[in-house]
Amino acid sequence: MSINSENNVAFIGLGVMGYPMAGYLQQKGYQVTVYNRTAAKAEKWAAQYGGAYADTPAKAAEGASLVFMCVGNDNDVRSVVYGEHGVLAGMAAGSVLVDHTTASANLARELAQAAKQQGIGFLDAPVSGGQAGAENGVLTVMTGGESDDFVKAETAIQCYSRCVKLLGPAGSGQLAKMVNQICIAGVVQGLAEALNFAQNAGLDAAAVVEVISQGAASSWQMQNRSLTMLEGKYDFGFAVDWMRKDLGIALSEARENGSHLPLTALVDQFYSEVQQMGGSRWDTSSLLARLKR
């Protein structure tokens, strides 16, 4: 197999993140072939953006210089990478596999080795910015892998990102995403407690936020989620189920590298309570709902 053109790329996984990401690639001049487990979603994407779709990951990857993936978890990644219908069966030597899934660092290292055996590059490149970031093309992309492979993929990744950076060898992107999620967990819990305190104290919480958001207490979560939290609106994309998956990965890695994450473990349990409240698909700012039960 050979690469048909540097502009021929594939995208595997058309969820709330992958669908618009693949769209940006097509809109910015790449010839994109997509694969999705639910074929109707792939057909809809092709009709909307003018790209192509294939009925297996391997067929989507044939002739592509870059193959992007954005699926659910480690097992989902393996299911579209390996086997006669997996992307590695369709990719040509010299191409690069880019995994945007938030998965384990161990999986990233495993995939890097499997790809290398076939002369294929690999980048683990989880993203931050949520559904809105994907739809607006302003994701942050944390990347691990070899610099030569990063150079091949960087321009394409920039189609849907505002920041993309190589942080080290395979696995580094996933480790950086764990750092990201650890930070978010603590900040959202602090914001939830603060808003709940303000309301219980009889303050106009929105007015308080207007003031303190101009100082050291400010954060992205405060700027973008505090008012919707006060309104009990929790439908902003990144679901509690996904956050628990991500925090589980971080806690597992912490056990391996000797890090202590007591706050992260506690917030993970708080999210489990939100799930029990029926909030599995609420976004991560729903920690306030737990306090207001």
ZADO-1210 file (C-alpha; in nm, 4 decimals, padded with zeros to 6 digits):
<atoms>
<atom x="00.0000" y="00.0000" z="00.0000" code="MET" pos="1"/>
<atom x="00.1082" y="00.3571" z="-00.0654" code="SER" pos="2"/>
<atom x="-00.0054" y="00.7055" z="00.0276" code="ILE" pos="3"/>
<atom x="-00.2298" y="00.8496" z="-00.2445" code="ASN" pos="4"/>
<atom x="-00.1734" y="01.2144" z="-00.1533" code="SER" pos="5"/>
<atom x="-00.0569" y="01.4173" z="00.1437" code="GLU" pos="6"/>
<atom x="-00.4055" y="01.5731" z="00.1442" code="ASN" pos="7"/>
<atom x="-00.5804" y="01.2376" z="00.1807" code="ASN" pos="8"/>
<atom x="-00.6615" y="01.1747" z="00.5473" code="VAL" pos="9"/>
<atom x="-00.9012" y="00.9580" z="00.7463" code="ALA" pos="10"/>
<atom x="-01.1007" y="01.0216" z="01.0613" code="PHE" pos="11"/>
<atom x="-01.2278" y="00.7380" z="01.2787" code="ILE" pos="12"/>
<atom x="-01.5063" y="00.8179" z="01.5255" code="GLY" pos="13"/>
<atom x="-01.7747" y="01.0809" z="01.4720" code="LEU" pos="14"/>
<atom x="-01.8977" y="01.1583" z="01.8208" code="GLY" pos="15"/>
<atom x="-01.9637" y="01.5071" z="01.9521" code="VAL" pos="16"/>
<atom x="-01.5912" y="01.5810" z="01.9177" code="MET" pos="17"/>
<atom x="-01.4881" y="01.3891" z="01.6077" code="GLY" pos="18"/>
<atom x="-01.7770" y="01.4993" z="01.3869" code="TYR" pos="19"/>
<atom x="-01.6840" y="01.8700" z="01.3810" code="PRO" pos="20"/>
<atom x="-01.3092" y="01.8001" z="01.3926" code="MET" pos="21"/>
<atom x="-01.3333" y="01.5927" z="01.0756" code="ALA" pos="22"/>
<atom x="-01.5499" y="01.8670" z="00.9269" code="GLY" pos="23"/>
<atom x="-01.2810" y="02.1289" z="00.9805" code="TYR" pos="24"/>
<atom x="-01.0265" y="01.9106" z="00.8025" code="LEU" pos="25"/>
<atom x="-01.2538" y="01.8773" z="00.4996" code="GLN" pos="26"/>
<atom x="-01.3402" y="02.2476" z="00.4970" code="GLN" pos="27"/>
<atom x="-00.9735" y="02.3462" z="00.5090" code="LYS" pos="28"/>
<atom x="-00.8680" y="02.1517" z="00.2027" code="GLY" pos="29"/>
<atom x="-00.8083" y="01.7938" z="00.3123" code="TYR" pos="30"/>
<atom x="-00.9799" y="01.5039" z="00.1403" code="GLN" pos="31"/>
<atom x="-01.1313" y="01.3214" z="00.4360" code="VAL" pos="32"/>
<atom x="-01.2669" y="00.9678" z="00.4516" code="THR" pos="33"/>
<atom x="-01.4518" y="00.8901" z="00.7719" code="VAL" pos="34"/>
<atom x="-01.5559" y="00.5763" z="00.9547" code="TYR" pos="35"/>
<atom x="-01.8085" y="00.5540" z="01.2341" code="ASN" pos="36"/>
<atom x="-01.9483" y="00.2491" z="01.4095" code="ARG" pos="37"/>
<atom x="-02.2991" y="00.3777" z="01.3352" code="THR" pos="38"/>
<atom x="-02.2880" y="00.4045" z="00.9563" code="ALA" pos="39"/>
<atom x="-02.5761" y="00.6527" z="00.9375" code="ALA" pos="40"/>
<atom x="-02.3636" y="00.9109" z="01.1195" code="LYS" pos="41"/>
<atom x="-02.0835" y="00.8673" z="00.8628" code="ALA" pos="42"/>
<atom x="-02.3307" y="00.9042" z="00.5755" code="GLU" pos="43"/>
<atom x="-02.4724" y="01.2199" z="00.7340" code="LYS" pos="44"/>
<atom x="-02.1222" y="01.3654" z="00.7795" code="TRP" pos="45"/>
<atom x="-02.0283" y="01.2913" z="00.4162" code="ALA" pos="46"/>
<atom x="-02.3481" y="01.4546" z="00.2914" code="ALA" pos="47"/>
<atom x="-02.2896" y="01.7623" z="00.5086" code="GLN" pos="48"/>
<atom x="-01.9213" y="01.8184" z="00.4375" code="TYR" pos="49"/>
<atom x="-01.8702" y="01.6578" z="00.0983" code="GLY" pos="50"/>
<atom x="-01.6171" y="01.3989" z="00.2149" code="GLY" pos="51"/>
<atom x="-01.6247" y="01.0226" z="00.1798" code="ALA" pos="52"/>
<atom x="-01.7046" y="00.7388" z="00.4178" code="TYR" pos="53"/>
<atom x="-01.5957" y="00.3775" z="00.4440" code="ALA" pos="54"/>
<atom x="-01.7478" y="00.0714" z="00.6055" code="ASP" pos="55"/>
<atom x="-01.4349" y="-00.0334" z="00.7979" code="THR" pos="56"/>
<atom x="-01.1497" y="00.1561" z="00.9647" code="PRO" pos="57"/>
<atom x="-00.9023" y="-00.0209" z="00.7352" code="ALA" pos="58"/>
<atom x="-01.0794" y="00.0966" z="00.4201" code="LYS" pos="59"/>
<atom x="-01.0995" y="00.4517" z="00.5529" code="ALA" pos="60"/>
<atom x="-00.7235" y="00.4465" z="00.6175" code="ALA" pos="61"/>
<atom x="-00.6210" y="00.3202" z="00.2732" code="GLU" pos="62"/>
<atom x="-00.4034" y="00.5741" z="00.0952" code="GLY" pos="63"/>
<atom x="-00.4232" y="00.8261" z="00.3823" code="ALA" pos="64"/>
<atom x="-00.1159" y="01.0194" z="00.4915" code="SER" pos="65"/>
<atom x="-00.2739" y="01.0822" z="00.8333" code="LEU" pos="66"/>
<atom x="-00.5332" y="00.8796" z="01.0214" code="VAL" pos="67"/>
<atom x="-00.7090" y="01.0466" z="01.3141" code="PHE" pos="68"/>
<atom x="-00.9074" y="00.8666" z="01.5829" code="MET" pos="69"/>
<atom x="-01.1433" y="01.0006" z="01.8473" code="CYS" pos="70"/>
<atom x="-01.3361" y="00.7205" z="02.0158" code="VAL" pos="71"/>
<atom x="-01.4353" y="00.6258" z="02.3708" code="GLY" pos="72"/>
<atom x="-01.1739" y="00.4378" z="02.5728" code="ASN" pos="73"/>
<atom x="-00.8762" y="00.2005" z="02.5522" code="ASP" pos="74"/>
<atom x="-01.0847" y="-00.0941" z="02.4323" code="ASN" pos="75"/>
<atom x="-01.2594" y="00.1187" z="02.1698" code="ASP" pos="76"/>
<atom x="-00.9209" y="00.2319" z="02.0404" code="VAL" pos="77"/>
<atom x="-00.7933" y="-00.1238" z="02.0135" code="ARG" pos="78"/>
<atom x="-01.1101" y="-00.2291" z="01.8311" code="SER" pos="79"/>
<atom x="-01.0467" y="00.0204" z="01.5492" code="VAL" pos="80"/>
<atom x="-00.6676" y="-00.0192" z="01.5340" code="VAL" pos="81"/>
<atom x="-00.6037" y="-00.3939" z="01.5318" code="TYR" pos="82"/>
<atom x="-00.7261" y="-00.6862" z="01.3230" code="GLY" pos="83"/>
<atom x="-00.8013" y="-00.7248" z="00.9540" code="GLU" pos="84"/>
<atom x="-01.0476" y="-00.4343" z="00.9608" code="HIS" pos="85"/>
<atom x="-00.8383" y="-00.2065" z="01.1855" code="GLY" pos="86"/>
<atom x="-00.6597" y="00.1045" z="01.0654" code="VAL" pos="87"/>
<atom x="-00.3143" y="-00.0530" z="01.0824" code="LEU" pos="88"/>
<atom x="-00.4270" y="-00.3044" z="00.8198" code="ALA" pos="89"/>
<atom x="-00.5032" y="-00.0194" z="00.5807" code="GLY" pos="90"/>
<atom x="-00.2244" y="00.2280" z="00.6539" code="MET" pos="91"/>
<atom x="00.0880" y="00.2678" z="00.4433" code="ALA" pos="92"/>
<atom x="00.4450" y="00.2968" z="00.5663" code="ALA" pos="93"/>
<atom x="00.5338" y="00.6614" z="00.6258" code="GLY" pos="94"/>
<atom x="00.1844" y="00.7600" z="00.7319" code="SER" pos="95"/>
<atom x="00.0988" y="00.8762" z="01.0846" code="VAL" pos="96"/>
<atom x="-00.1739" y="00.7574" z="01.3217" code="LEU" pos="97"/>
<atom x="-00.3027" y="01.0335" z="01.5520" code="VAL" pos="98"/>
<atom x="-00.5137" y="00.9294" z="01.8502" code="ASP" pos="99"/>
<atom x="-00.7289" y="01.2095" z="01.9935" code="HIS" pos="100"/>
<atom x="-00.9020" y="00.9728" z="02.2345" code="THR" pos="101"/>
<atom x="-00.8429" y="01.0348" z="02.6039" code="THR" pos="102"/>
<atom x="-00.6939" y="00.6991" z="02.6979" code="ALA" pos="103"/>
<atom x="-00.4141" y="00.5538" z="02.9096" code="SER" pos="104"/>
<atom x="-00.0478" y="00.6353" z="02.8622" code="ALA" pos="105"/>
<atom x="00.0269" y="00.2636" z="02.8537" code="ASN" pos="106"/>
<atom x="-00.2021" y="00.2238" z="02.5531" code="LEU" pos="107"/>
<atom x="-00.0246" y="00.5091" z="02.3773" code="ALA" pos="108"/>
<atom x="00.3108" y="00.3381" z="02.4261" code="ARG" pos="109"/>
<atom x="00.1624" y="00.0088" z="02.3047" code="GLU" pos="110"/>
<atom x="00.0221" y="00.1679" z="01.9888" code="LEU" pos="111"/>
<atom x="00.3483" y="00.3504" z="01.9198" code="ALA" pos="112"/>
<atom x="00.5316" y="00.0176" z="01.9170" code="GLN" pos="113"/>
<atom x="00.2690" y="-00.1558" z="01.7026" code="ALA" pos="114"/>
<atom x="00.2759" y="00.1276" z="01.4502" code="ALA" pos="115"/>
<atom x="00.6559" y="00.1400" z="01.4432" code="LYS" pos="116"/>
<atom x="00.6725" y="-00.2268" z="01.3468" code="GLN" pos="117"/>
<atom x="00.4890" y="-00.1352" z="01.0260" code="GLN" pos="118"/>
<atom x="00.6890" y="00.1814" z="00.9559" code="GLY" pos="119"/>
<atom x="00.3989" y="00.3997" z="01.0678" code="ILE" pos="120"/>
<atom x="00.4269" y="00.6999" z="01.2983" code="GLY" pos="121"/>
<atom x="00.2071" y="00.7456" z="01.6045" code="PHE" pos="122"/>
<atom x="00.0992" y="01.0456" z="01.8127" code="LEU" pos="123"/>
<atom x="-00.1152" y="01.0363" z="02.1250" code="ASP" pos="124"/>
<atom x="-00.2964" y="01.3680" z="02.1082" code="ALA" pos="125"/>
<atom x="-00.5856" y="01.4032" z="02.3540" code="PRO" pos="126"/>
<atom x="-00.7753" y="01.7301" z="02.3390" code="VAL" pos="127"/>
<atom x="-00.9232" y="01.9802" z="02.5818" code="SER" pos="128"/>
<atom x="-01.1992" y="02.2305" z="02.5133" code="GLY" pos="129"/>
<atom x="-01.5052" y="02.0087" z="02.5085" code="GLY" pos="130"/>
<atom x="-01.7821" y="01.9985" z="02.2522" code="GLN" pos="131"/>
<atom x="-01.7833" y="02.3767" z="02.2146" code="ALA" pos="132"/>
<atom x="-01.4089" y="02.3778" z="02.1496" code="GLY" pos="133"/>
<atom x="-01.4475" y="02.1138" z="01.8796" code="ALA" pos="134"/>
<atom x="-01.7402" y="02.2914" z="01.7149" code="GLU" pos="135"/>
<atom x="-01.5571" y="02.6250" z="01.7156" code="ASN" pos="136"/>
<atom x="-01.2222" y="02.4780" z="01.6083" code="GLY" pos="137"/>
<atom x="-01.0353" y="02.6042" z="01.9149" code="VAL" pos="138"/>
<atom x="-00.9242" y="02.2868" z="02.0913" code="LEU" pos="139"/>
<atom x="-00.6038" y="02.2500" z="02.2909" code="THR" pos="140"/>
<atom x="-00.4076" y="01.9431" z="02.1808" code="VAL" pos="141"/>
<atom x="-00.1511" y="01.7792" z="02.4086" code="MET" pos="142"/>
<atom x="00.0773" y="01.5539" z="02.2064" code="THR" pos="143"/>
<atom x="00.3234" y="01.2729" z="02.2645" code="GLY" pos="144"/>
<atom x="00.5426" y="01.1054" z="02.0028" code="GLY" pos="145"/>
<atom x="00.8389" y="01.1594" z="01.7740" code="GLU" pos="146"/>
<atom x="00.9142" y="01.5079" z="01.6428" code="SER" pos="147"/>
<atom x="00.9240" y="01.3922" z="01.2770" code="ASP" pos="148"/>
<atom x="00.5723" y="01.2532" z="01.3063" code="ASP" pos="149"/>
<atom x="00.4531" y="01.5666" z="01.4836" code="PHE" pos="150"/>
<atom x="00.5810" y="01.7820" z="01.1972" code="VAL" pos="151"/>
<atom x="00.3820" y="01.5725" z="00.9497" code="LYS" pos="152"/>
<atom x="00.0586" y="01.6099" z="01.1467" code="ALA" pos="153"/>
<atom x="00.0807" y="01.9562" z="01.3038" code="GLU" pos="154"/>
<atom x="-00.0681" y="02.1576" z="01.0174" code="THR" pos="155"/>
<atom x="-00.3702" y="01.9288" z="00.9934" code="ALA" pos="156"/>
<atom x="-00.4277" y="01.9325" z="01.3703" code="ILE" pos="157"/>
<atom x="-00.4217" y="02.3121" z="01.3610" code="GLN" pos="158"/>
<atom x="-00.7390" y="02.3017" z="01.1493" code="CYS" pos="159"/>
<atom x="-00.9439" y="02.2505" z="01.4660" code="TYR" pos="160"/>
<atom x="-00.7152" y="02.3763" z="01.7422" code="SER" pos="161"/>
<atom x="-00.5740" y="02.7006" z="01.8777" code="ARG" pos="162"/>
<atom x="-00.2869" y="02.5351" z="02.0633" code="CYS" pos="163"/>
<atom x="-00.1036" y="02.2153" z="01.9756" code="VAL" pos="164"/>
<atom x="00.2259" y="02.1221" z="02.1399" code="LYS" pos="165"/>
<atom x="00.4585" y="01.8227" z="02.1442" code="LEU" pos="166"/>
<atom x="00.5348" y="01.7427" z="02.5074" code="LEU" pos="167"/>
<atom x="00.7597" y="01.4368" z="02.4883" code="GLY" pos="168"/>
<atom x="00.7648" y="01.0723" z="02.3748" code="PRO" pos="169"/>
<atom x="00.4610" y="00.8504" z="02.3276" code="ALA" pos="170"/>
<atom x="00.2341" y="00.8691" z="02.6308" code="GLY" pos="171"/>
<atom x="00.3210" y="01.2303" z="02.7129" code="SER" pos="172"/>
<atom x="00.0025" y="01.3644" z="02.5593" code="GLY" pos="173"/>
<atom x="-00.2130" y="01.1331" z="02.7677" code="GLN" pos="174"/>
<atom x="-00.0195" y="01.2195" z="03.0828" code="LEU" pos="175"/>
<atom x="-00.0694" y="01.5908" z="03.0119" code="ALA" pos="176"/>
<atom x="-00.4436" y="01.5326" z="02.9666" code="LYS" pos="177"/>
<atom x="-00.4488" y="01.3687" z="03.3107" code="MET" pos="178"/>
<atom x="-00.2878" y="01.6830" z="03.4528" code="VAL" pos="179"/>
<atom x="-00.5577" y="01.8861" z="03.2778" code="ASN" pos="180"/>
<atom x="-00.8425" y="01.6812" z="03.4225" code="GLN" pos="181"/>
<atom x="-00.6924" y="01.6834" z="03.7735" code="ILE" pos="182"/>
<atom x="-00.6876" y="02.0646" z="03.7571" code="CYS" pos="183"/>
<atom x="-01.0447" y="02.0873" z="03.6306" code="ILE" pos="184"/>
<atom x="-01.1805" y="01.8545" z="03.8993" code="ALA" pos="185"/>
<atom x="-01.0418" y="02.0664" z="04.1808" code="GLY" pos="186"/>
<atom x="-01.1436" y="02.3990" z="04.0285" code="VAL" pos="187"/>
<atom x="-01.5037" y="02.2930" z="03.9566" code="VAL" pos="188"/>
<atom x="-01.5485" y="02.1537" z="04.3081" code="GLN" pos="189"/>
<atom x="-01.4125" y="02.4758" z="04.4587" code="GLY" pos="190"/>
<atom x="-01.6434" y="02.6845" z="04.2403" code="LEU" pos="191"/>
<atom x="-01.9439" y="02.4695" z="04.3310" code="ALA" pos="192"/>
<atom x="-01.8722" y="02.5055" z="04.7023" code="GLU" pos="193"/>
<atom x="-01.8219" y="02.8816" z="04.6686" code="ALA" pos="194"/>
<atom x="-02.1490" y="02.9353" z="04.4820" code="LEU" pos="195"/>
<atom x="-02.3383" y="02.7188" z="04.7292" code="ASN" pos="196"/>
<atom x="-02.1837" y="02.9133" z="05.0193" code="PHE" pos="197"/>
<atom x="-02.2763" y="03.2481" z="04.8619" code="ALA" pos="198"/>
<atom x="-02.6371" y="03.1441" z="04.8201" code="GLN" pos="199"/>
<atom x="-02.6619" y="02.9995" z="05.1703" code="ASN" pos="200"/>
<atom x="-02.5188" y="03.3245" z="05.3066" code="ALA" pos="201"/>
<atom x="-02.7939" y="03.5231" z="05.1390" code="GLY" pos="202"/>
<atom x="-02.5690" y="03.6922" z="04.8844" code="LEU" pos="203"/>
<atom x="-02.6510" y="03.7661" z="04.5221" code="ASP" pos="204"/>
<atom x="-02.4176" y="03.4979" z="04.3918" code="ALA" pos="205"/>
<atom x="-02.4136" y="03.6338" z="04.0363" code="ALA" pos="206"/>
<atom x="-02.3122" y="03.9778" z="04.1641" code="ALA" pos="207"/>
<atom x="-02.0395" y="03.8217" z="04.3779" code="VAL" pos="208"/>
<atom x="-01.9061" y="03.6342" z="04.0752" code="VAL" pos="209"/>
<atom x="-01.9024" y="03.9579" z="03.8755" code="GLU" pos="210"/>
<atom x="-01.6718" y="04.1081" z="04.1357" code="VAL" pos="211"/>
<atom x="-01.4415" y="03.8193" z="04.2225" code="ILE" pos="212"/>
<atom x="-01.3997" y="03.7128" z="03.8595" code="SER" pos="213"/>
<atom x="-01.1917" y="04.0288" z="03.8170" code="GLN" pos="214"/>
<atom x="-00.9373" y="03.9091" z="04.0723" code="GLY" pos="215"/>
<atom x="-00.7258" y="03.6122" z="04.1738" code="ALA" pos="216"/>
<atom x="-01.0263" y="03.3811" z="04.2202" code="ALA" pos="217"/>
<atom x="-01.1083" y="03.3908" z="03.8504" code="SER" pos="218"/>
<atom x="-01.0873" y="03.0810" z="03.6312" code="SER" pos="219"/>
<atom x="-01.2175" y="02.9569" z="03.2971" code="TRP" pos="220"/>
<atom x="-01.4834" y="02.7642" z="03.4856" code="GLN" pos="221"/>
<atom x="-01.5941" y="03.0763" z="03.6711" code="MET" pos="222"/>
<atom x="-01.6019" y="03.2853" z="03.3557" code="GLN" pos="223"/>
<atom x="-01.7894" y="03.0277" z="03.1486" code="ASN" pos="224"/>
<atom x="-01.9929" y="02.8131" z="03.3866" code="ARG" pos="225"/>
<atom x="-02.0773" y="03.0002" z="03.7084" code="SER" pos="226"/>
<atom x="-02.3961" y="03.1673" z="03.5864" code="LEU" pos="227"/>
<atom x="-02.5287" y="02.8536" z="03.4197" code="THR" pos="228"/>
<atom x="-02.4517" y="02.6595" z="03.7364" code="MET" pos="229"/>
<atom x="-02.6604" y="02.9081" z="03.9338" code="LEU" pos="230"/>
<atom x="-02.9426" y="02.8518" z="03.6827" code="GLU" pos="231"/>
<atom x="-02.9150" y="02.4732" z="03.7209" code="GLY" pos="232"/>
<atom x="-02.8176" y="02.4264" z="03.3557" code="LYS" pos="233"/>
<atom x="-02.5816" y="02.1360" z="03.3027" code="TYR" pos="234"/>
<atom x="-02.6000" y="02.0600" z="02.9319" code="ASP" pos="235"/>
<atom x="-02.2689" y="02.1963" z="02.8092" code="PHE" pos="236"/>
<atom x="-02.1114" y="01.8936" z="02.6497" code="GLY" pos="237"/>
<atom x="-01.8490" y="01.7143" z="02.8570" code="PHE" pos="238"/>
<atom x="-02.0475" y="01.4557" z="03.0481" code="ALA" pos="239"/>
<atom x="-01.9935" y="01.3322" z="03.4033" code="VAL" pos="240"/>
<atom x="-01.9551" y="00.9767" z="03.2683" code="ASP" pos="241"/>
<atom x="-01.6610" y="01.0903" z="03.0553" code="TRP" pos="242"/>
<atom x="-01.5035" y="01.2831" z="03.3394" code="MET" pos="243"/>
<atom x="-01.5182" y="00.9780" z="03.5645" code="ARG" pos="244"/>
<atom x="-01.3488" y="00.7752" z="03.2918" code="LYS" pos="245"/>
<atom x="-01.0736" y="01.0357" z="03.2663" code="ASP" pos="246"/>
<atom x="-01.0264" y="01.0661" z="03.6427" code="LEU" pos="247"/>
<atom x="-01.0115" y="00.6876" z="03.6678" code="GLY" pos="248"/>
<atom x="-00.7242" y="00.6882" z="03.4185" code="ILE" pos="249"/>
<atom x="-00.5440" y="00.9582" z="03.6191" code="ALA" pos="250"/>
<atom x="-00.5922" y="00.7771" z="03.9500" code="LEU" pos="251"/>
<atom x="-00.4635" y="00.4525" z="03.7975" code="SER" pos="252"/>
<atom x="-00.1550" y="00.6278" z="03.6598" code="GLU" pos="253"/>
<atom x="-00.0982" y="00.7923" z="03.9997" code="ALA" pos="254"/>
<atom x="-00.0849" y="00.4510" z="04.1637" code="ARG" pos="255"/>
<atom x="00.1851" y="00.3518" z="03.9147" code="GLU" pos="256"/>
<atom x="00.4011" y="00.6634" z="03.9480" code="ASN" pos="257"/>
<atom x="00.3598" y="00.7175" z="04.3226" code="GLY" pos="258"/>
<atom x="00.1603" y="01.0408" z="04.3051" code="SER" pos="259"/>
<atom x="-00.0940" y="01.1223" z="04.5744" code="HIS" pos="260"/>
<atom x="-00.4239" y="01.2603" z="04.4447" code="LEU" pos="261"/>
<atom x="-00.6534" y="01.2835" z="04.7500" code="PRO" pos="262"/>
<atom x="-00.8577" y="01.5751" z="04.6136" code="LEU" pos="263"/>
<atom x="-00.8999" y="01.4106" z="04.2744" code="THR" pos="264"/>
<atom x="-01.0138" y="01.0858" z="04.4364" code="ALA" pos="265"/>
<atom x="-01.2653" y="01.2759" z="04.6484" code="LEU" pos="266"/>
<atom x="-01.4089" y="01.4691" z="04.3554" code="VAL" pos="267"/>
<atom x="-01.4316" y="01.1455" z="04.1570" code="ASP" pos="268"/>
<atom x="-01.6553" y="01.0108" z="04.4338" code="GLN" pos="269"/>
<atom x="-01.8624" y="01.3282" z="04.4238" code="PHE" pos="270"/>
<atom x="-01.9157" y="01.2688" z="04.0523" code="TYR" pos="271"/>
<atom x="-02.0294" y="00.9142" z="04.1330" code="SER" pos="272"/>
<atom x="-02.2971" y="01.0704" z="04.3532" code="GLU" pos="273"/>
<atom x="-02.4029" y="01.2939" z="04.0627" code="VAL" pos="274"/>
<atom x="-02.4373" y="00.9791" z="03.8515" code="GLN" pos="275"/>
<atom x="-02.6594" y="00.8262" z="04.1190" code="GLN" pos="276"/>
<atom x="-02.8738" y="01.1419" z="04.1035" code="MET" pos="277"/>
<atom x="-02.9350" y="01.0715" z="03.7338" code="GLY" pos="278"/>
<atom x="-02.6703" y="01.3142" z="03.6133" code="GLY" pos="279"/>
<atom x="-02.4523" y="01.0818" z="03.4066" code="SER" pos="280"/>
<atom x="-02.4970" y="01.2998" z="03.1000" code="ARG" pos="281"/>
<atom x="-02.4867" y="01.6329" z="03.2830" code="TRP" pos="282"/>
<atom x="-02.1681" y="01.8293" z="03.2257" code="ASP" pos="283"/>
<atom x="-01.8878" y="01.8515" z="03.4795" code="THR" pos="284"/>
<atom x="-02.0150" y="02.1740" z="03.6351" code="SER" pos="285"/>
<atom x="-02.3023" y="01.9721" z="03.7876" code="SER" pos="286"/>
<atom x="-02.1102" y="01.9293" z="04.1128" code="LEU" pos="287"/>
<atom x="-02.3236" y="02.2170" z="04.2417" code="LEU" pos="288"/>
<atom x="-02.6371" y="02.0062" z="04.1963" code="ALA" pos="289"/>
<atom x="-02.4939" y="01.7539" z="04.4422" code="ARG" pos="290"/>
<atom x="-02.4529" y="02.0271" z="04.7067" code="LEU" pos="291"/>
<atom x="-02.8045" y="02.1586" z="04.6505" code="LYS" pos="292"/>
<atom x="-02.9838" y="01.8244" z="04.6967" code="ARG" pos="293"/>
</atoms>
